Amino acid sequence: MVTLQMDIKLTFRQGGMWEFEKTGIYPEYLIFSSKSLNRSWRYKKQMHIQKGSLKVKDEIICNYIFDSNGCKIQEVKNGIPCRQWVAIDVFFELCD
């Protein structure tokens, strides 16, 4: 059985002309996805080190920490975070 940690992928997206034209700043987004859950989460990157949680139906399934070194996730089962943090692959995407 594949664990949730291995199923979650992250795409770090930079750019977007619509928002750049409006604000003058290229936006950056963290886009997490899971095939087994048929779900994706999109968060605007706002800090150098960004921490957060991924939820399904208001229940946290994992926590994440993203920084310049990559991304680590921590699975949460029955509301209790596992001790282990696992590094996941980060894919980069540039948009016009």
OpenMM code with the backbone's topology and positions (N, CA, C; nanometers):
from openmm import Vec3, app, unit

residues = "MET VAL THR LEU GLN MET ASP ILE LYS LEU THR PHE ARG GLN GLY GLY MET TRP GLU PHE GLU LYS THR GLY ILE TYR PRO GLU TYR LEU ILE PHE SER SER LYS SER LEU ASN ARG SER TRP ARG TYR LYS LYS GLN MET HIS ILE GLN LYS GLY SER LEU LYS VAL LYS ASP GLU ILE ILE CYS ASN TYR ILE PHE ASP SER ASN GLY CYS LYS ILE GLN GLU VAL LYS ASN GLY ILE PRO CYS ARG GLN TRP VAL ALA ILE ASP VAL PHE PHE GLU LEU CYS ASP".split()
positions = [
    Vec3(0.0836, -0.1191, 0.0000),
    Vec3(0.0000, 0.0000, 0.0000),
    Vec3(0.0879, 0.1252, 0.0000),
    Vec3(0.0534, 0.2213, -0.0834),
    Vec3(0.1270, 0.3466, -0.0914),
    Vec3(0.0812, 0.4379, 0.0209),
    Vec3(0.1776, 0.4940, 0.0929),
    Vec3(0.1397, 0.5865, 0.1992),
    Vec3(0.1019, 0.7203, 0.1384),
    Vec3(0.0280, 0.7954, 0.2137),
    Vec3(-0.0150, 0.9276, 0.1686),
    Vec3(0.1050, 1.0149, 0.1367),
    Vec3(0.2114, 1.0041, 0.2168),
    Vec3(0.3297, 1.0873, 0.1973),
    Vec3(0.3896, 1.0674, 0.0585),
    Vec3(0.3922, 0.9437, 0.0123),
    Vec3(0.4516, 0.9169, -0.1180),
    Vec3(0.3602, 0.9625, -0.2319),
    Vec3(0.2341, 0.9775, -0.2050),
    Vec3(0.1372, 1.0140, -0.3066),
    Vec3(0.1307, 1.1652, -0.3291),
    Vec3(0.1691, 1.2455, -0.2331),
    Vec3(0.1563, 1.3911, -0.2446),
    Vec3(0.2733, 1.4483, -0.3240),
    Vec3(0.2398, 1.5256, -0.4247),
    Vec3(0.3383, 1.5927, -0.5099),
    Vec3(0.3213, 1.7435, -0.4949),
    Vec3(0.4299, 1.8175, -0.5159),
    Vec3(0.4252, 1.9634, -0.5052),
    Vec3(0.4808, 2.0267, -0.6310),
    Vec3(0.4063, 2.1226, -0.6838),
    Vec3(0.4529, 2.2057, -0.7948),
    Vec3(0.4644, 2.3478, -0.7435),
    Vec3(0.5830, 2.4075, -0.7613),
    Vec3(0.6055, 2.5466, -0.7242),
    Vec3(0.5921, 2.6279, -0.8518),
    Vec3(0.4840, 2.7041, -0.8617),
    Vec3(0.4524, 2.7786, -0.9831),
    Vec3(0.4874, 2.9267, -0.9647),
    Vec3(0.5613, 2.9795, -1.0601),
    Vec3(0.5961, 3.1212, -1.0594),
    Vec3(0.5406, 3.1865, -1.1851),
    Vec3(0.4860, 3.3057, -1.1672),
    Vec3(0.4400, 3.3825, -1.2813),
    Vec3(0.2904, 3.3804, -1.2993),
    Vec3(0.2481, 3.4569, -1.3948),
    Vec3(0.1071, 3.4720, -1.4278),
    Vec3(0.0831, 3.6155, -1.4712),
    Vec3(0.0608, 3.6359, -1.5982),
    Vec3(0.0511, 3.7716, -1.6528),
    Vec3(-0.0672, 3.8498, -1.5960),
    Vec3(-0.1789, 3.7848, -1.5733),
    Vec3(-0.2963, 3.8570, -1.5247),
    Vec3(-0.2656, 3.9249, -1.3916),
    Vec3(-0.2105, 3.8509, -1.2985),
    Vec3(-0.1798, 3.9091, -1.1681),
    Vec3(-0.0630, 4.0070, -1.1768),
    Vec3(0.0344, 3.9807, -1.2639),
    Vec3(0.1466, 4.0727, -1.2806),
    Vec3(0.0991, 4.2076, -1.3334),
    Vec3(0.0080, 4.2043, -1.4308),
    Vec3(-0.0454, 4.3295, -1.4855),
    Vec3(-0.1222, 4.4077, -1.3798),
    Vec3(-0.1886, 4.3368, -1.2901),
    Vec3(-0.2692, 4.4009, -1.1871),
    Vec3(-0.1851, 4.4547, -1.0707),
    Vec3(-0.0821, 4.3783, -1.0298),
    Vec3(-0.0056, 4.4150, -0.9102),
    Vec3(0.1382, 4.4560, -0.9373),
    Vec3(0.1940, 4.4175, -1.0518),
    Vec3(0.3336, 4.4461, -1.0810),
    Vec3(0.4281, 4.3451, -1.0162),
    Vec3(0.3750, 4.2396, -0.9583),
    Vec3(0.4543, 4.1366, -0.8908),
    Vec3(0.4196, 4.0006, -0.9507),
    Vec3(0.5236, 3.9231, -0.9816),
    Vec3(0.4981, 3.7871, -1.0278),
    Vec3(0.4571, 3.7016, -0.9081),
    Vec3(0.3409, 3.6410, -0.9130),
    Vec3(0.2952, 3.5592, -0.8003),
    Vec3(0.3677, 3.4249, -0.7953),
    Vec3(0.3699, 3.3674, -0.6774),
    Vec3(0.4265, 3.2347, -0.6571),
    Vec3(0.3237, 3.1511, -0.5826),
    Vec3(0.3022, 3.0281, -0.6302),
    Vec3(0.2023, 2.9400, -0.5703),
    Vec3(0.2625, 2.8040, -0.5387),
    Vec3(0.2153, 2.7446, -0.4309),
    Vec3(0.2458, 2.6063, -0.3969),
    Vec3(0.1218, 2.5253, -0.4324),
    Vec3(0.1361, 2.4283, -0.5218),
    Vec3(0.0229, 2.3471, -0.5652),
    Vec3(0.0529, 2.2015, -0.5294),
    Vec3(-0.0149, 2.1537, -0.4268),
    Vec3(-0.0025, 2.0153, -0.3825),
    Vec3(-0.1093, 1.9328, -0.4529),
    Vec3(-0.0784, 1.8071, -0.4835),
    Vec3(-0.1783, 1.7200, -0.5446),
    Vec3(-0.1603, 1.5765, -0.4957),
    Vec3(-0.2728, 1.5047, -0.4940),
    Vec3(-0.2742, 1.3642, -0.4540),
    Vec3(-0.3645, 1.2881, -0.5499),
    Vec3(-0.3087, 1.1894, -0.6177),
    Vec3(-0.3897, 1.1076, -0.7090),
    Vec3(-0.4855, 1.0180, -0.6324),
    Vec3(-0.4394, 0.9603, -0.5211),
    Vec3(-0.5250, 0.8676, -0.4471),
    Vec3(-0.6463, 0.9380, -0.3865),
    Vec3(-0.6303, 1.0655, -0.3502),
    Vec3(-0.7426, 1.1412, -0.2947),
    Vec3(-0.8188, 1.2183, -0.4025),
    Vec3(-0.7649, 1.2178, -0.5265),
    Vec3(-0.8251, 1.2926, -0.6369),
    Vec3(-0.8482, 1.4375, -0.5944),
    Vec3(-0.7414, 1.4989, -0.5423),
    Vec3(-0.7550, 1.6306, -0.4800),
    Vec3(-0.6291, 1.7130, -0.5027),
    Vec3(-0.6444, 1.8452, -0.5090),
    Vec3(-0.5296, 1.9354, -0.5127),
    Vec3(-0.5569, 2.0553, -0.4223),
    Vec3(-0.4489, 2.1167, -0.3758),
    Vec3(-0.4556, 2.2335, -0.2884),
    Vec3(-0.3636, 2.3393, -0.3469),
    Vec3(-0.4082, 2.4634, -0.3495),
    Vec3(-0.3292, 2.5731, -0.4055),
    Vec3(-0.3174, 2.6826, -0.3007),
    Vec3(-0.1935, 2.7170, -0.2663),
    Vec3(-0.1672, 2.8214, -0.1672),
    Vec3(-0.0724, 2.9240, -0.2261),
    Vec3(-0.0996, 3.0488, -0.2031),
    Vec3(-0.0099, 3.1545, -0.2461),
    Vec3(0.1106, 3.1566, -0.1532),
    Vec3(0.2304, 3.1554, -0.2115),
    Vec3(0.3517, 3.1609, -0.1304),
    Vec3(0.3681, 3.3036, -0.0815),
    Vec3(0.3762, 3.3194, 0.0501),
    Vec3(0.3824, 3.4524, 0.1074),
    Vec3(0.5069, 3.4770, 0.1908),
    Vec3(0.5723, 3.3716, 0.2373),
    Vec3(0.6888, 3.3861, 0.3234),
    Vec3(0.8043, 3.3025, 0.2710),
    Vec3(0.9263, 3.3378, 0.3157),
    Vec3(1.0444, 3.2619, 0.2754),
    Vec3(1.0328, 3.1172, 0.3245),
    Vec3(0.9941, 3.1002, 0.4493),
    Vec3(0.9655, 2.9684, 0.5043),
    Vec3(0.8153, 2.9639, 0.5290),
    Vec3(0.7475, 2.8789, 0.4553),
    Vec3(0.6019, 2.8725, 0.4664),
    Vec3(0.5597, 2.7404, 0.5283),
    Vec3(0.4734, 2.7513, 0.6293),
    Vec3(0.4202, 2.6331, 0.6971),
    Vec3(0.2699, 2.6319, 0.6803),
    Vec3(0.2129, 2.5124, 0.6733),
    Vec3(0.0684, 2.5031, 0.6604),
    Vec3(0.0206, 2.3598, 0.6734),
    Vec3(-0.1065, 2.3416, 0.6438),
    Vec3(-0.1696, 2.2096, 0.6537),
    Vec3(-0.2540, 2.1842, 0.5300),
    Vec3(-0.2635, 2.0583, 0.4926),
    Vec3(-0.3522, 2.0158, 0.3857),
    Vec3(-0.4723, 1.9497, 0.4512),
    Vec3(-0.5913, 1.9909, 0.4093),
    Vec3(-0.7139, 1.9406, 0.4712),
    Vec3(-0.8050, 1.8757, 0.3682),
    Vec3(-0.8810, 1.7782, 0.4157),
    Vec3(-0.9888, 1.7166, 0.3387),
    Vec3(-1.1107, 1.7187, 0.4285),
    Vec3(-1.2157, 1.7852, 0.3827),
    Vec3(-1.3396, 1.7992, 0.4607),
    Vec3(-1.3107, 1.8502, 0.6023),
    Vec3(-1.2356, 1.9580, 0.6110),
    Vec3(-1.2006, 2.0241, 0.7374),
    Vec3(-1.1169, 1.9386, 0.8315),
    Vec3(-1.0628, 1.8278, 0.7850),
    Vec3(-0.9759, 1.7435, 0.8670),
    Vec3(-0.8337, 1.7514, 0.8111),
    Vec3(-0.7375, 1.7841, 0.8965),
    Vec3(-0.5978, 1.7933, 0.8536),
    Vec3(-0.5457, 1.6534, 0.8237),
    Vec3(-0.4893, 1.6368, 0.7030),
    Vec3(-0.4310, 1.5069, 0.6675),
    Vec3(-0.2785, 1.5122, 0.6734),
    Vec3(-0.2196, 1.6323, 0.6576),
    Vec3(-0.0752, 1.6453, 0.6749),
    Vec3(-0.0380, 1.7925, 0.6901),
    Vec3(0.0778, 1.8127, 0.7512),
    Vec3(0.1371, 1.9453, 0.7662),
    Vec3(0.2531, 1.9549, 0.6681),
    Vec3(0.2889, 2.0782, 0.6288),
    Vec3(0.4031, 2.0949, 0.5392),
    Vec3(0.4881, 2.2135, 0.5821),
    Vec3(0.6150, 2.2050, 0.5448),
    Vec3(0.7089, 2.3162, 0.5592),
    Vec3(0.7807, 2.3285, 0.4258),
    Vec3(0.7741, 2.4479, 0.3663),
    Vec3(0.8393, 2.4740, 0.2381),
    Vec3(0.9393, 2.5866, 0.2581),
    Vec3(1.0623, 2.5659, 0.2093),
    Vec3(1.1629, 2.6717, 0.2114),
    Vec3(1.2544, 2.6531, 0.0902),
    Vec3(1.3637, 2.7272, 0.0866),
    Vec3(1.4523, 2.7223, -0.0297),
    Vec3(1.5215, 2.5865, -0.0448),
    Vec3(1.5192, 2.5039, 0.0590),
    Vec3(1.5815, 2.3715, 0.0517),
    Vec3(1.4859, 2.2642, 0.0016),
    Vec3(1.3571, 2.2942, -0.0089),
    Vec3(1.2600, 2.1965, -0.0553),
    Vec3(1.1360, 2.1952, 0.0320),
    Vec3(1.0700, 2.0805, 0.0355),
    Vec3(0.9453, 2.0680, 0.1102),
    Vec3(0.9442, 1.9367, 0.1874),
    Vec3(0.8970, 1.9442, 0.3115),
    Vec3(0.8788, 1.8265, 0.3947),
    Vec3(0.7344, 1.8216, 0.4405),
    Vec3(0.6806, 1.7001, 0.4494),
    Vec3(0.5440, 1.6841, 0.4990),
    Vec3(0.5427, 1.5875, 0.6169),
    Vec3(0.4416, 1.6053, 0.6997),
    Vec3(0.4213, 1.5245, 0.8192),
    Vec3(0.2775, 1.4751, 0.8155),
    Vec3(0.2611, 1.3444, 0.8081),
    Vec3(0.1263, 1.2882, 0.8014),
    Vec3(0.0557, 1.3047, 0.9353),
    Vec3(-0.0756, 1.3295, 0.9307),
    Vec3(-0.1584, 1.3430, 1.0509),
    Vec3(-0.2660, 1.2347, 1.0441),
    Vec3(-0.2704, 1.1515, 1.1479),
    Vec3(-0.3695, 1.0433, 1.1527),
    Vec3(-0.4560, 1.0618, 1.2761),
    Vec3(-0.5866, 1.0669, 1.2558),
    Vec3(-0.6824, 1.0853, 1.3659),
    Vec3(-0.6494, 1.2077, 1.4506),
    Vec3(-0.6050, 1.3146, 1.3850),
    Vec3(-0.5737, 1.4388, 1.4548),
    Vec3(-0.4395, 1.4406, 1.5248),
    Vec3(-0.3610, 1.3334, 1.5134),
    Vec3(-0.2313, 1.3249, 1.5812),
    Vec3(-0.1201, 1.3240, 1.4754),
    Vec3(-0.0312, 1.4261, 1.4786),
    Vec3(0.0789, 1.4299, 1.3826),
    Vec3(0.1802, 1.3183, 1.4089),
    Vec3(0.2259, 1.2533, 1.3037),
    Vec3(0.3338, 1.1553, 1.3152),
    Vec3(0.4633, 1.2310, 1.3450),
    Vec3(0.5552, 1.1658, 1.4079),
    Vec3(0.6819, 1.2321, 1.4437),
    Vec3(0.7694, 1.2590, 1.3225),
    Vec3(0.7618, 1.1729, 1.2244),
    Vec3(0.8527, 1.1777, 1.1102),
    Vec3(0.8093, 1.2800, 1.0052),
    Vec3(0.9060, 1.3606, 0.9598),
    Vec3(0.8867, 1.4509, 0.8469),
    Vec3(0.9573, 1.3872, 0.7274),
    Vec3(0.8903, 1.3880, 0.6124),
    Vec3(0.9435, 1.3244, 0.4920),
    Vec3(0.9587, 1.4295, 0.3818),
    Vec3(1.0750, 1.4301, 0.3182),
    Vec3(1.0980, 1.5219, 0.2061),
    Vec3(1.0219, 1.4711, 0.0838),
    Vec3(0.9594, 1.5634, 0.0114),
    Vec3(0.8905, 1.5280, -0.1136),
    Vec3(0.9538, 1.6050, -0.2284),
    Vec3(0.9380, 1.5533, -0.3483),
    Vec3(0.9915, 1.6192, -0.4668),
    Vec3(0.9144, 1.7476, -0.4946),
    Vec3(0.9876, 1.8483, -0.5416),
    Vec3(0.9259, 1.9761, -0.5794),
    Vec3(0.9521, 1.9959, -0.7287),
    Vec3(0.8457, 2.0160, -0.8047),
    Vec3(0.8548, 2.0442, -0.9463),
    Vec3(0.8349, 2.1932, -0.9665),
    Vec3(0.9121, 2.2535, -1.0560),
    Vec3(0.9028, 2.3981, -1.0799),
    Vec3(0.8337, 2.4228, -1.2129),
    Vec3(0.7493, 2.5261, -1.2131),
    Vec3(0.6729, 2.5602, -1.3330),
    Vec3(0.6729, 2.7111, -1.3480),
    Vec3(0.7077, 2.7600, -1.4663),
    Vec3(0.7031, 2.9027, -1.4962),
    Vec3(0.5858, 2.9294, -1.5906),
    Vec3(0.5075, 3.0311, -1.5605),
    Vec3(0.3918, 3.0655, -1.6433),
    Vec3(0.4065, 3.2065, -1.6969),
    Vec3(0.3474, 3.2295, -1.8117),
    Vec3(0.3427, 3.3641, -1.8702),
    Vec3(0.2192, 3.4362, -1.8200),
] * unit.nanometer
topology = app.Topology()
chain = topology.addChain("A")
for resn in residues:
    res = topology.addResidue(resn, chain)
    for name in ("N", "CA", "C"):
        topology.addAtom(name, app.Element.getBySymbol(name[0]), res)
